[in-house]
Amino acid sequence: MSTLVLELRPGEMMIVNGAPIRFRTKTRLELTARARFLFGKQIMAPERADSPARRIYFALQSAYIGEEAERARGLAAAVVLVREFKESTTSALARDILDRAMAAAEADNCYQALKLARRIVRHEDSVLGRTSEFTDRREPGDAAALPATPSAAPLTRVDAA
């Protein structure tokens, strides 16, 4: 495996193999072995999982960086949440992205699953007029992946309260 060098700012969080780490100073670190990790804006706090797409992301996050039992529960939750999302969306593209995300997660490639789930969260946020913590972290190939305007067909039905 090749090494990965990360630079983190003071106050940023990183979760490595389920252990949360907060950096007090600007830090440059090198990962020299395989590890399950997320850092910075990739990490979603439980209270931010307040919409269908965000709940999917949080479940996949748990499947990726949680402890062993937590990973199994996260994957099981993601299966249910993705099924419900797919039943309520009118977007064939969203269903395809979610199918690819679940295939990646079931193949123990949860990092790729999270990248795909972020695309769904960004689109849902744009449709709902929310600010997304994922807006400045575009993945390669995202530009034309999903319409970014609220005038696009919504991925989920949103009932007025």
PyMOL commands that set and color helices and strands:
alter all, ss='L'
color gray80, all
select helices_A, chain A and resi 40-42+46-48+52-65+68-88+92-106+110-128
alter helices_A, ss='H'
color red, helices_A
select strands_A, chain A and resi 4-8+13-16+19-22+27-31+37-39
alter strands_A, ss='S'
color yellow, strands_A
deselect
rebuild
show_as cartoon
